[in-house]
Amino acid sequence: MDFPEGFKTKYQRLLGAEAPAFFATFQQPAETGYRINPLKPAAPLALGGPAIPWSTWGHYGKVAGNDIEHVSGFVYSQEPSAQFVATVLAPEPGERVLDLCAAPGGKTTHIASFMGASGLIVTNEINRSRAKILASNVERFGITNALITNNDPDSLAAAWPEAFDKILVDAPCSGEGMFRKDPDAMQYWTPDYPAACAQRQREILVMAEKMLRPGGVLVYSTCTFSPEEDEQIAAWANAELPLTLVPIQKPAGIASGRPKWADNDPAVANTARLWPHQLRGEGHFVARFVKAGQASVKRYDPQWGRLSATQRRDFDTFVKANLTQMPSGHLLAVKDQLFAVPETALDWRHVRIVRAGLHLGTFKKNRFEPSHSLATALPPAAFQQVVKVSQAEYLRYRHGELLPSALSGKHYVLLTCEDKGFAIGKLVNQTIKNLYPKGLRH
Ligand SMILES: C[S@@+](CC[C@H](N)C(=O)[O-])C[C@H]1O[C@@H](n2cnc3c(N)ncnc32)[C@H](O)[C@@H]1O
């Protein structure tokens, strides 16, 4: 592999006798992994691959983007070492958690797995097009308790001071841990790049700390090896912000951060390093902080977004004809869109929202049309009519085709393949009309 100028000499100097083992990993294929989705009803998954020792629900292996397991959200593909981060955050059901730099959603989906459908995850991405990808992955994974936002950290901090029990800052970084998987990631690297990234990381952390409640936990992570963005940022936050570095439990293979790379600050030994020459993964850095004090976050019940009488009638008619139960959560209408949001939702009128809770659907003239999200968020038992399709029909429907049906009537159905819900269809004249979102067709 041709490294950018200055990269090799830097790590030869830093790693000394360890450097040949580190560089040798770049001649090996990248490690891949996936996680099983515990939000889904347990279904036998014929995927295999050994368990990733430091991950909950993680396995080594590869799932293709067109496989039903991926499309139905039964699994999420995520690089193995990245699977340590949410484990360190250890979110719990009922908490209010912020994932500040979240797209495409690897850690958000892992956080949601720990929380079940309880509590609130605010998952934010500053870049608008990446925020849309995040929304689509959150929807595919069947997460119903997320507020997806598209803001810079300063605007969020102004809207939500001390609002979260736990915060993850999976920071934009120089991405040296991506070089093996994606050599294009090297194009931005210069010897000065880590210092420029570190400046942005400090700015993000200043805002993140403002949003953390006293006594709350903040986890900072990167997928880069550079001490400027790892040990030195951890030492800086420990010294300059009202945050204290606390130890991380490190399963075998996971090393400590190196105090010698941060002016011998002993607190840095509390951080964790996942090195590609010490375990099967691409590499990550993780630091866990606690904020001094003790306080609980304020709960907020939205008193706005109530449905009009016509909207209520149309939604009730839809539920009665198509579902077996009312989706849980607080119903909230934003213009013609209907959402079910967690009861602990924040006041979000001053932030840019991409998606709130579960998108239930759209009010049309005198009727309600369900959203595609219902197919991956609700269990098959929540639908009155489930249509099981073959692998060949699954591929045709994903492509946008109609499917003939022996069923009569005019209503919505859940389509499943291998018992995994993947789409909503509309039965009309013994045909299942294709409602698969155009942007997801394949
Ligand atoms: C390492 S990636 C996040 C990966 C994600 N957590 C996951 O697990 O899938 C960092 C993200 O930070 C975003 N970002 C870039 N500049 C930022 C800034 N100034 N503030 C907040 N986020 C930023 C990037 O757009 C990028 O999506």
The ligand as an SDF file (V2000), in Angstrom:
LIG
                    3D

 27 29  0  0  0  0  0  0  0  0999 V2000
  -16.8920    9.0760   12.1050 C   0  0  0  0  0  0  0  0  0  0  0  0
  -18.2700    9.7200   11.2940 S   0  0  0  0  0  0  0  0  0  0  0  0
  -19.5990    9.0550   12.2040 C   0  0  0  0  0  0  0  0  0  0  0  0
  -19.8530    7.5830   12.0090 C   0  0  0  0  0  0  0  0  0  0  0  0
  -21.0960    7.1080   12.7460 C   0  0  0  0  0  0  0  0  0  0  0  0
  -21.0370    7.4360   14.1600 N   0  0  0  0  0  0  0  0  0  0  0  0
  -21.3460    5.6180   12.6050 C   0  0  0  0  0  0  0  0  0  0  0  0
  -21.0220    4.8550   13.5190 O   0  0  0  0  0  0  0  0  0  0  0  0
  -21.9050    5.2000   11.5750 O   0  0  0  0  0  0  0  0  0  0  0  0
  -18.2840   11.3880   11.7840 C   0  0  0  0  0  0  0  0  0  0  0  0
  -19.4810   12.2090   11.3290 C   0  0  0  0  0  0  0  0  0  0  0  0
  -19.3100   13.5520   11.8470 O   0  0  0  0  0  0  0  0  0  0  0  0
  -19.8540   14.4580   10.9050 C   0  0  0  0  0  0  0  0  0  0  0  0
  -19.2500   15.7940   11.1130 N   0  0  0  0  0  0  0  0  0  0  0  0
  -18.3630   16.4610   10.3310 C   0  0  0  0  0  0  0  0  0  0  0  0
  -18.0860   17.6640   10.8390 N   0  0  0  0  0  0  0  0  0  0  0  0
  -18.8020   17.7910   11.9770 C   0  0  0  0  0  0  0  0  0  0  0  0
  -18.9610   18.8370   12.9340 C   0  0  0  0  0  0  0  0  0  0  0  0
  -18.2860   19.9670   12.8430 N   0  0  0  0  0  0  0  0  0  0  0  0
  -19.8150   18.6190   13.9490 N   0  0  0  0  0  0  0  0  0  0  0  0
  -20.4950   17.4600   14.0620 C   0  0  0  0  0  0  0  0  0  0  0  0
  -20.3740   16.4430   13.1830 N   0  0  0  0  0  0  0  0  0  0  0  0
  -19.5380   16.6070   12.1570 C   0  0  0  0  0  0  0  0  0  0  0  0
  -19.5210   13.8430    9.5580 C   0  0  0  0  0  0  0  0  0  0  0  0
  -20.4130   14.3120    8.5670 O   0  0  0  0  0  0  0  0  0  0  0  0
  -19.6340   12.3430    9.8390 C   0  0  0  0  0  0  0  0  0  0  0  0
  -20.8840   11.8410    9.4370 O   0  0  0  0  0  0  0  0  0  0  0  0
  1  2  1  0
  2  3  1  0
  2 10  1  0
  3  4  1  0
  4  5  1  0
  5  6  1  0
  5  7  1  0
  7  8  2  0
  7  9  1  0
 10 11  1  0
 11 12  1  0
 11 26  1  0
 12 13  1  0
 13 14  1  0
 13 24  1  0
 14 15  1  0
 14 23  1  0
 15 16  2  0
 16 17  1  0
 17 18  1  0
 17 23  2  0
 18 19  1  0
 18 20  2  0
 20 21  1  0
 21 22  2  0
 22 23  1  0
 24 25  1  0
 24 26  1  0
 26 27  1  0
M  CHG  2   2   1   9  -1
M  END
$$$$
